[in-house]
């Protein structure tokens, strides 16, 4: 019953690839947004905060549609990418990674922001009094202290990317072997007569992957906290 077919393995492989790329692509923007929200006061901060967390409250289909309008071949940004660099994002697996990154972005920012706010500012001030420039303070003091939160943000983003459905199917459709990630493959099985066993297998795989990501996050975060405390 749990012998995975070639199409199921392809969907799992694509989901893992999309999850990794979405987290890698969202890491620096999420860190920058978390820094702005945790450490800076500026006009329009509430609006910026709302925009960052918008994917959490807006239906994913809306996010997928907005991405299609912006990054589709006739969209303002998509046309530039196509004409200048020959890059097409819509209806490709790269587009699935973009959609997943957008949906995982608020969770990553929230985890990073909480870890940044928990960093003892006195330690950073002490490093500055010793002559360390801001980039060195960040690299040698701030970043190690927020490492558990950073790690949790990455794994939460990865787990969220694995489960992404609404924005993905709207932005890149459900193309076998190209954009059919694990949730889309599961959905396809539920719409296909006799697909119950395939849907069950993919549901089990989805739960196992999500549990592994969460358990890994907890395990590594505790190890890092013990190392920092020791």
C-alpha positions as CSV (number, residue, x, y, z in Angstrom):
1,X,0.0,0.0,0.0
2,X,2.9,2.4,0.8
3,X,4.9,1.7,-2.3
4,X,5.1,5.1,-3.8
5,X,4.6,5.5,-7.6
6,X,7.0,7.5,-9.8
7,X,4.5,10.4,-9.9
8,X,4.2,10.4,-6.1
9,X,8.0,10.4,-5.7
10,X,8.3,13.2,-8.2
11,X,5.7,15.3,-6.3
12,X,7.6,14.7,-3.0
13,X,10.9,15.6,-4.6
14,X,9.5,18.7,-6.1
15,X,8.0,19.8,-2.8
16,X,11.3,19.4,-1.0
17,X,13.1,21.3,-3.7
18,X,10.4,24.1,-3.6
19,X,10.6,24.2,0.2
20,X,14.4,24.5,0.2
21,X,14.5,27.2,-2.4
22,X,11.6,29.2,-0.9
23,X,13.4,29.2,2.5
24,X,16.8,30.1,1.0
25,X,15.2,32.9,-1.1
26,X,13.2,34.3,1.8
27,X,16.0,34.2,4.4
28,X,17.6,37.6,3.9
29,X,14.4,39.6,3.1
30,X,12.8,38.0,6.2
31,X,15.8,38.9,8.4
32,X,15.8,42.5,7.1
33,X,12.0,42.8,7.7
34,X,12.4,41.4,11.2
35,X,15.2,43.8,12.0
36,X,13.2,46.8,10.8
37,X,10.2,45.7,12.9
38,X,12.2,44.8,16.0
39,X,14.9,47.6,16.1
40,X,13.6,50.6,14.1
41,X,10.9,53.2,14.4
42,X,9.9,54.9,11.1
43,X,6.8,56.5,9.6
44,X,4.5,53.9,8.2
45,X,5.8,51.1,10.4
46,X,2.2,49.9,11.2
47,X,1.5,49.7,7.5
48,X,4.7,47.8,6.8
49,X,3.9,45.4,9.6
50,X,0.5,44.8,8.1
51,X,1.9,44.2,4.6
52,X,4.4,41.7,6.0
53,X,1.7,39.7,7.8
54,X,-0.8,40.1,5.0
55,X,-0.3,36.5,3.6
56,X,-1.4,35.2,7.0
57,X,-4.9,36.7,6.8
58,X,-5.6,37.0,3.1
59,X,-6.9,33.9,1.3
60,X,-3.9,32.2,-0.4
61,X,-5.8,32.3,-3.7
62,X,-5.7,36.1,-3.6
63,X,-1.9,36.0,-3.0
64,X,-1.5,33.6,-6.0
65,X,-3.6,35.9,-8.2
66,X,-1.6,39.0,-7.2
67,X,1.6,37.1,-8.0
68,X,0.1,36.2,-11.4
69,X,-0.8,39.8,-12.1
70,X,2.7,41.0,-11.1
71,X,4.9,38.2,-12.4
72,X,2.9,36.8,-15.3
73,X,4.4,37.3,-18.7
74,X,2.3,40.4,-19.3
75,X,2.7,41.6,-15.7
76,X,4.9,44.6,-15.0
77,X,7.7,42.6,-13.3
78,X,7.2,39.4,-15.2
79,X,7.5,41.2,-18.6
80,X,10.8,42.8,-17.5
81,X,12.2,39.4,-16.3
82,X,11.1,37.8,-19.6
83,X,12.4,40.6,-21.9
84,X,15.7,41.4,-20.2
85,X,16.7,38.1,-18.7
86,X,14.6,35.5,-20.5
87,X,13.2,34.3,-17.1
88,X,9.7,33.0,-16.9
89,X,8.3,32.5,-13.4
90,X,4.6,31.8,-13.8
91,X,3.7,28.1,-14.4
92,X,7.1,26.9,-13.5
93,X,8.5,25.2,-10.4
94,X,10.5,28.4,-9.7
95,X,7.1,30.2,-9.5
96,X,6.0,27.5,-7.0
97,X,9.0,28.4,-4.9
98,X,8.1,32.1,-5.1
99,X,4.5,31.4,-4.0
100,X,5.7,29.3,-1.1
101,X,8.2,31.9,0.0
102,X,5.6,34.6,0.0
103,X,3.2,32.4,2.1
104,X,6.0,31.4,4.5
105,X,7.4,34.9,4.8
106,X,5.3,36.1,7.8
107,X,6.1,33.1,9.9
108,X,9.8,33.5,9.3
109,X,9.7,37.2,10.1
110,X,7.7,36.6,13.3
111,X,10.1,33.9,14.6
112,X,13.1,36.1,13.7
113,X,11.6,39.2,15.3
114,X,10.9,37.4,18.6
115,X,14.4,36.1,18.7
116,X,15.8,39.6,17.9
117,X,13.8,41.2,20.6
118,X,15.1,38.6,23.1
119,X,18.7,39.5,22.4
120,X,20.3,41.4,25.3
121,X,21.1,44.8,24.0
122,X,23.7,45.3,26.7
123,X,25.9,42.7,25.1
124,X,25.7,44.5,21.8
125,X,26.5,47.8,23.5
126,X,29.5,46.2,25.2
127,X,30.9,45.0,21.9
128,X,30.5,48.4,20.4
129,X,32.4,50.0,23.3
130,X,35.3,47.7,22.5
131,X,35.4,49.2,19.0
132,X,33.6,46.5,17.0
133,X,31.8,48.0,13.9
134,X,28.0,47.4,13.5
135,X,28.5,44.5,11.0
136,X,30.9,42.7,13.4
137,X,28.5,43.2,16.4
138,X,25.8,41.7,14.3
139,X,27.9,38.8,13.1
140,X,29.6,37.9,16.4
141,X,27.0,38.8,19.0
142,X,23.5,39.3,17.6
143,X,23.4,36.5,15.1
144,X,24.7,33.7,17.5
145,X,22.3,34.9,20.2
146,X,19.3,34.7,17.8
147,X,20.5,31.4,16.2
148,X,17.7,29.2,17.9
149,X,15.0,31.6,16.6
150,X,16.6,31.8,13.2
151,X,16.7,28.1,13.0
152,X,13.1,27.8,14.1
153,X,12.2,30.4,11.5
154,X,13.8,28.4,8.7
155,X,12.2,25.1,9.6
156,X,8.8,26.7,10.2
157,X,9.1,28.3,6.7
158,X,10.1,25.0,5.2
159,X,7.2,23.2,6.8
160,X,4.8,26.0,5.6
161,X,6.2,25.7,2.1
162,X,5.6,22.0,2.0
163,X,1.9,22.5,2.7
164,X,1.4,25.4,0.4
165,X,-1.6,24.9,-1.9
166,X,-3.9,27.9,-2.8
167,X,-1.3,30.4,-4.0
168,X,0.6,27.7,-5.8
169,X,-2.3,26.3,-7.8
170,X,-3.4,29.9,-8.7
171,X,0.0,31.1,-9.7
172,X,1.7,28.1,-11.4
173,X,-1.3,25.7,-11.9
174,X,-1.1,22.0,-11.4
175,X,1.3,20.7,-14.1
176,X,2.5,17.1,-13.6
177,X,6.3,17.0,-13.3
178,X,6.7,20.7,-13.3
179,X,4.5,22.4,-10.6
180,X,2.6,19.5,-9.1
181,X,3.9,19.6,-5.5
182,X,2.8,17.2,-2.8
183,X,-0.4,19.0,-1.8
184,X,-1.4,19.4,-5.4
185,X,-0.8,15.8,-6.2
186,X,-2.9,14.8,-3.1
187,X,-5.7,17.1,-4.4
188,X,-5.5,15.5,-7.8
189,X,-5.8,12.0,-6.3
190,X,-8.9,13.1,-4.4
191,X,-10.5,14.2,-7.7
192,X,-9.6,11.0,-9.5
193,X,-11.7,7.8,-9.2
194,X,-9.8,5.2,-7.4
195,X,-7.2,7.6,-6.1
196,X,-8.0,7.1,-2.5
197,X,-4.9,5.0,-1.8
198,X,-2.6,7.5,-3.4
199,X,-4.2,10.3,-1.5
200,X,-3.7,8.4,1.7
201,X,0.0,7.7,1.0
202,X,0.7,11.4,0.3
203,X,-1.3,12.5,3.3
204,X,0.9,10.2,5.5
205,X,4.1,11.5,3.8
206,X,2.9,15.1,4.4
207,X,2.3,14.5,8.1
208,X,5.7,12.7,8.5
209,X,7.6,15.5,6.7
210,X,5.9,18.2,8.8
211,X,6.5,16.3,12.0
212,X,10.2,15.8,11.1
213,X,10.6,19.5,10.4
214,X,9.0,20.5,13.7
215,X,10.9,17.9,15.7
216,X,14.2,18.9,14.0
217,X,13.5,22.5,14.8
218,X,12.9,21.8,18.5
219,X,15.9,19.5,18.8
220,X,18.3,21.9,17.1
221,X,17.0,24.9,19.0
222,X,17.4,23.2,22.3
223,X,21.0,22.1,21.4
224,X,21.8,25.7,20.4
225,X,20.3,27.1,23.6
226,X,22.3,24.7,25.7
227,X,25.5,25.6,23.8
228,X,24.9,29.3,24.2
229,X,24.1,29.0,27.9
230,X,27.1,26.8,28.5
